[in-house]
Amino acid sequence: MSPETRTAHPLYIARIRPVTVDAVTITFDDPDRVIGGSAGWYVIVRVMVEGEEHRRAFSLSSTPELAQPPAITVKRHPGGLVSRHLVERAREGDVVEVEPAVAGGFDVGISTGRRRTLYAFAAGSGIAPVVSIIRGVLALEEGSVVHLLYGNRTSGDSIFAGELATLASDHPGRLRVSRLFSGRGERIDHRAVDRFLTSRPPTTADVWYLVCGPPGMNRTVEARLRSLGTPDDRLLVERYQPPHRDGAPTPYDGALVRLEDHDHEGTAAAGDVLLDALGGPSSPLYYACRSGVCGTCRALLVTGDVDPGVPFALSEAEQGAGVVLTCVARPLSAEVVLRSLPD
């Protein structure tokens, strides 16, 4: 996908609301409703930091089905260039370029008349797309019930804690929230998943499972739910960052990386991913999250060897066919030749 196929709209920041000491909800003024989307979808935000453009994917924490203006909730992460900028330096009235919302791993299809039971597992800022969905389900699906298991380090780190309590009070019997705090030694592990599910049996035949949190939690919950026979089309996992990988192979320092269909090439410095070698923002390849999650920077490996990294957005079939995500793959040979893929 080339940069020209995506349009970023300059939107004013209408409101910045602190939600914890390390997180804010940023609401954009979108009078023409150019962002669109649905609950649980994500947007790509482009920000200038120290004169360089950076793009990041953020889940909508607003609920478009309820005509809410687009909003994202950003938690400041150590070493997170964009998250620190948005939490510490962004101001109301600033203009930020935002791309129209895209369906990721959390497209649940909220609609009136649906009757289902949703089990949601969230931790930290992973609550953002989950609360977007919960709001919409409670408002529009009168026959649906939601059970949420929500983990944080402490109660002070709990994003949307107040709103969740209000929603539970306003919809008695339809939203039940259970809290775990890692500061007390409580974690969302397979035992917590089992206790949570057995204490809250489903009330409908249609049962959905939503998982969004740190990589370790995601892997643990997803593995446990799959072991219990959860169907693939009812298990939705939203991922934000790849897990740490021990024993990753050493990249080839100075590899030539070529994008043959664009007659574009570059040299990989030590540790560079393929996207960096191709020029990052100046690359003909489109990119967004830079963490293997959104899948926009995929390309076909024509020749050469690469370490694929953790390509969350690729299916096993795509990986088997030689598709790589250039934002996480690194060269292992002196030359790597790629070909861009159509949308």
C-alpha positions as MATLAB code, in Angstrom:
seq = 'MSPETRTAHPLYIARIRPVTVDAVTITFDDPDRVIGGSAGWYVIVRVMVEGEEHRRAFSLSSTPELAQPPAITVKRHPGGLVSRHLVERAREGDVVEVEPAVAGGFDVGISTGRRRTLYAFAAGSGIAPVVSIIRGVLALEEGSVVHLLYGNRTSGDSIFAGELATLASDHPGRLRVSRLFSGRGERIDHRAVDRFLTSRPPTTADVWYLVCGPPGMNRTVEARLRSLGTPDDRLLVERYQPPHRDGAPTPYDGALVRLEDHDHEGTAAAGDVLLDALGGPSSPLYYACRSGVCGTCRALLVTGDVDPGVPFALSEAEQGAGVVLTCVARPLSAEVVLRSLPD';
ca = [
       0.000    0.000    0.000;
       1.466    3.337   -0.985;
       1.199    6.493    1.127;
      -0.882    8.128   -1.579;
      -3.744    5.686   -1.031;
      -4.283    6.855    2.544;
      -5.678   10.247    3.518;
      -4.888   11.818    6.868;
      -7.318   14.511    7.975;
      -6.084   17.464   10.053;
      -8.317   17.533   13.126;
      -8.305   19.887   16.075;
      -7.945   18.399   19.519;
     -11.218   19.409   21.130;
     -10.534   18.031   24.586;
      -7.788   16.345   26.593;
      -9.021   14.644   29.717;
      -6.646   12.986   32.202;
      -7.917    9.520   33.127;
      -4.971    8.415   35.307;
      -1.655   10.016   36.192;
      -0.129    8.390   33.084;
      -3.027    8.388   30.613;
      -5.280   10.848   28.821;
      -8.284   10.622   26.555;
      -7.923   12.860   23.496;
     -11.138   13.822   21.703;
     -10.966   15.225   18.187;
     -13.245   17.770   16.562;
     -14.631   15.932   13.516;
     -17.587   18.005   12.264;
     -17.618   16.311    8.854;
     -17.408   12.825   10.391;
     -14.470   11.819    8.229;
     -13.104    9.308   10.764;
     -16.147    7.012   10.894;
     -15.632    3.445   12.047;
     -17.264    1.268   14.671;
     -16.660    0.326   18.283;
     -13.317   -1.416   18.706;
     -11.828   -0.114   15.427;
      -8.548    1.795   15.363;
      -7.163    4.946   13.787;
      -3.675    5.834   12.636;
      -2.415    9.098   14.088;
       0.452   11.044   12.542;
       2.363   13.363   14.844;
       5.478   15.457   14.413;
       8.065   14.923   17.145;
      11.306   16.879   16.923;
      10.709   17.590   13.248;
      10.051   13.970   12.236;
       6.705   12.377   11.411;
       5.719    9.342   13.443;
       2.668    7.165   12.883;
       0.974    5.051   15.501;
      -2.212    3.016   15.652;
      -4.597    3.736   18.528;
      -7.891    2.007   19.234;
     -10.939    4.230   19.397;
     -12.069    4.565   22.987;
     -15.171    6.398   21.746;
     -18.217    4.576   20.370;
     -19.115    5.707   16.832;
     -22.469    3.883   16.951;
     -23.534    6.362   19.645;
     -22.519    9.367   17.495;
     -19.613   10.168   19.806;
     -16.760   12.229   18.314;
     -13.613   10.180   17.725;
     -11.410    9.775   20.779;
      -8.326    7.778   21.677;
      -6.961    6.967   25.103;
      -3.178    7.096   25.349;
      -1.070    5.736   28.173;
       2.462    7.062   28.590;
       4.999    4.255   28.172;
       8.688    4.451   29.134;
      10.591    4.968   25.919;
       7.362    5.574   24.004;
       8.174    8.597   21.842;
       4.634    9.198   20.551;
       2.782    8.273   23.745;
       4.965   10.635   25.801;
       4.413   13.411   23.291;
       0.633   13.021   23.335;
       0.357   12.691   27.118;
       2.877   15.373   28.061;
       2.939   17.921   25.249;
      -0.312   17.815   23.269;
      -2.723   20.663   23.990;
      -6.357   21.412   23.205;
      -6.476   23.313   19.926;
      -3.482   21.475   18.461;
      -3.982   20.007   14.992;
      -3.244   16.296   14.571;
      -3.490   14.277   11.373;
      -5.796   11.296   11.785;
      -6.674    8.651    9.226;
     -10.186    7.166    8.894;
     -10.927    4.306   11.273;
     -10.009    0.788   10.248;
     -11.388   -2.549   11.438;
      -8.728   -4.516   13.290;
      -9.102   -7.579   15.463;
     -12.022   -6.192   17.459;
     -14.853   -5.886   14.946;
     -17.863   -7.261   16.846;
     -20.652   -5.868   14.646;
     -22.894   -4.141   17.192;
     -26.526   -4.029   16.084;
     -29.963   -3.852   17.615;
     -31.695   -7.166   17.980;
     -28.552   -9.153   18.740;
     -28.612  -11.254   21.883;
     -25.279  -12.577   23.097;
     -22.962  -13.012   26.059;
     -19.581  -11.309   25.851;
     -16.637  -12.176   28.074;
     -13.965   -9.459   27.986;
     -10.434   -9.745   29.366;
      -8.501   -6.468   29.526;
      -5.467   -5.047   31.269;
      -3.965   -1.572   31.338;
      -4.675    0.531   28.258;
      -6.170   -2.560   26.624;
      -9.432   -1.403   28.179;
      -9.767    1.335   25.512;
     -11.338   -0.721   22.684;
     -13.139   -2.901   25.217;
     -14.983    0.016   26.822;
     -15.854    1.294   23.336;
     -17.562   -2.022   22.629;
     -19.185   -2.335   26.064;
     -20.822    1.086   25.710;
     -22.299    0.209   22.342;
     -23.474   -3.257   23.322;
     -25.235   -2.037   26.460;
     -26.918    0.836   24.607;
     -27.991   -0.978   21.447;
     -28.184   -4.701   22.172;
     -30.810   -4.877   24.896;
     -30.636   -8.665   25.078;
     -26.847   -8.857   25.468;
     -24.806   -9.289   28.648;
     -21.139   -8.403   29.240;
     -18.735   -9.848   31.807;
     -15.416   -7.998   32.196;
     -12.243   -9.191   33.920;
     -10.040   -6.105   34.208;
      -6.451   -6.129   35.471;
      -4.258   -3.228   36.585;
      -1.212   -2.712   38.737;
      -3.163   -0.648   41.301;
      -6.610    0.881   41.517;
      -5.064    4.254   40.628;
      -3.949    2.852   37.273;
      -7.467    1.793   36.292;
      -8.534    3.656   33.162;
     -12.326    4.154   32.842;
     -12.942    2.736   36.330;
     -15.540    5.395   37.090;
     -17.386    5.016   33.808;
     -17.450    1.224   34.135;
     -18.960    1.523   37.609;
     -21.617    3.888   36.249;
     -22.419    1.597   33.327;
     -22.771   -1.373   35.684;
     -25.111    0.650   37.894;
     -27.159    1.879   34.932;
     -27.462   -1.630   33.453;
     -27.960   -3.945   36.447;
     -27.476   -7.587   35.554;
     -26.097   -6.768   32.111;
     -22.552   -5.668   33.027;
     -20.487   -7.336   35.721;
     -16.933   -6.133   36.321;
     -14.282   -8.107   38.211;
     -10.994   -6.422   39.118;
      -7.516   -7.868   39.685;
      -4.422   -5.922   40.805;
      -0.927   -7.161   40.066;
       0.359   -4.988   42.930;
      -1.399   -7.468   45.216;
      -0.028  -10.452   43.343;
      -3.249  -10.955   41.375;
      -2.901  -11.748   37.669;
      -5.079  -12.758   34.763;
      -3.686  -16.271   34.393;
      -5.374  -19.525   33.384;
      -6.701  -20.067   36.911;
      -8.261  -16.586   36.934;
      -9.822  -17.292   33.533;
     -11.347  -20.532   34.816;
     -12.743  -18.921   37.962;
     -14.157  -16.039   35.972;
     -15.924  -18.242   33.420;
     -17.324  -20.793   35.860;
     -18.734  -18.100   38.153;
     -20.554  -16.402   35.265;
     -22.249  -18.937   33.006;
     -23.487  -17.592   29.658;
     -27.120  -16.544   29.401;
     -27.333  -16.830   25.611;
     -26.364  -19.374   22.965;
     -24.181  -16.828   21.141;
     -21.003  -16.335   23.213;
     -18.074  -14.019   22.348;
     -14.650  -13.567   23.925;
     -12.575  -10.352   23.721;
      -8.939  -10.199   24.824;
      -6.802   -7.046   24.921;
      -3.776   -6.432   27.099;
      -0.022   -6.955   27.348;
       1.473   -9.750   25.222;
       1.883  -12.169   28.130;
      -1.720  -11.822   29.224;
      -2.994  -12.120   25.672;
      -1.085  -15.337   25.083;
      -2.193  -16.875   28.380;
      -5.877  -16.037   27.978;
      -6.008  -16.955   24.293;
      -4.329  -20.316   24.928;
      -6.709  -21.143   27.765;
      -9.811  -20.172   25.784;
      -8.659  -22.218   22.795;
      -8.033  -25.220   25.054;
     -11.653  -24.899   26.165;
     -12.827  -25.177   22.551;
     -13.626  -21.532   21.820;
     -14.479  -21.144   18.105;
     -12.091  -18.965   16.089;
     -14.864  -16.639   14.934;
     -15.899  -15.905   18.521;
     -12.422  -15.246   19.930;
     -11.137  -11.743   19.162;
      -7.653  -10.724   20.299;
      -6.338   -7.182   19.925;
      -2.581   -6.794   20.216;
      -0.517   -3.633   20.706;
       3.101   -4.713   20.864;
       5.158   -7.823   20.165;
       6.493   -9.803   23.115;
      10.195   -9.921   23.906;
      11.961  -12.679   21.988;
      14.874  -14.521   23.507;
      17.417  -15.997   21.120;
      16.461  -13.940   18.048;
      19.061  -14.362   15.266;
      21.605  -11.611   14.686;
      20.608   -9.370   11.741;
      22.957   -8.907    8.801;
      24.736   -5.569    9.236;
      24.821   -3.631    5.955;
      22.339   -5.762    4.020;
      20.989   -4.335    0.769;
      17.166   -4.242    0.844;
      15.392   -3.738   -2.481;
      11.718   -3.150   -3.269;
      11.766   -4.383   -6.847;
       8.406   -3.125   -8.100;
       9.257    0.432   -7.014;
      12.917    0.370   -8.060;
      13.742    1.470   -4.514;
      16.542    0.232   -2.279;
      18.431    1.008    0.883;
      21.034   -0.366    3.268;
      20.202   -1.818    6.669;
      22.328   -0.564    9.533;
      22.913   -2.859   12.484;
      19.548   -3.892   13.938;
      17.424   -2.100   11.333;
      14.117   -3.600   10.306;
      13.416   -3.804    6.578;
      11.182   -0.728    6.690;
      13.991    1.386    8.149;
      16.402    0.167    5.477;
      13.913    1.292    2.828;
      13.743    4.774    4.302;
      10.910    4.625    6.846;
       8.686    7.655    6.111;
      10.209    8.017    2.626;
       9.664    4.357    1.767;
       7.119    3.531   -0.965;
       5.636    1.058    1.508;
       2.853    2.331    3.725;
       3.239    1.760    7.473;
       1.512    2.652   10.719;
       1.950    0.811   14.009;
       5.560   -0.371   13.565;
       4.878   -3.292   15.911;
       3.548   -6.023   13.631;
      -0.042   -5.431   14.655;
      -1.843   -3.498   11.911;
      -0.350   -5.294    8.894;
      -0.218   -2.281    6.594;
       3.503   -2.654    5.739;
       3.340   -6.217    4.414;
       5.451   -7.260    1.458;
       6.369  -10.464   -0.372;
       9.846  -11.842    0.222;
      11.215  -12.589   -3.279;
      14.785  -13.561   -2.427;
      17.003  -13.502    0.627;
      16.578  -14.536    4.248;
      14.895  -12.585    7.028;
      14.037  -12.929   10.684;
      10.247  -12.351   10.546;
      10.040  -11.009   14.091;
       6.583  -11.355   15.624;
       4.156  -10.723   12.730;
       0.887  -10.614   14.675;
      -1.088   -9.352   11.681;
      -0.166  -12.235    9.354;
      -1.993  -15.517    9.109;
      -0.090  -18.791    8.980;
      -1.034  -19.075    5.299;
       0.442  -15.641    4.544;
       3.648  -16.461    6.368;
       3.881  -19.759    4.516;
       3.493  -17.892    1.216;
       6.484  -15.658    2.021;
       4.681  -12.520    3.209;
       6.589  -10.484    5.795;
       5.876   -7.382    7.841;
       8.665   -4.951    7.094;
       8.244   -3.117   10.404;
       9.355   -6.156   12.441;
      11.355   -8.301    9.966;
      15.149   -7.937    9.828;
      17.615   -9.065    7.139;
      19.671  -12.220    7.666;
      21.403  -12.228    4.265;
      23.519   -9.763    2.300;
      20.609   -8.941   -0.019;
      16.847   -9.031    0.512;
      14.448   -8.437   -2.359;
      10.813   -7.574   -1.667;
       7.700   -6.879   -3.705;
       4.836   -4.741   -2.409;
       1.386   -6.278   -2.183;
      -1.922   -4.794   -3.415;
      -4.557   -3.736   -0.886;
];
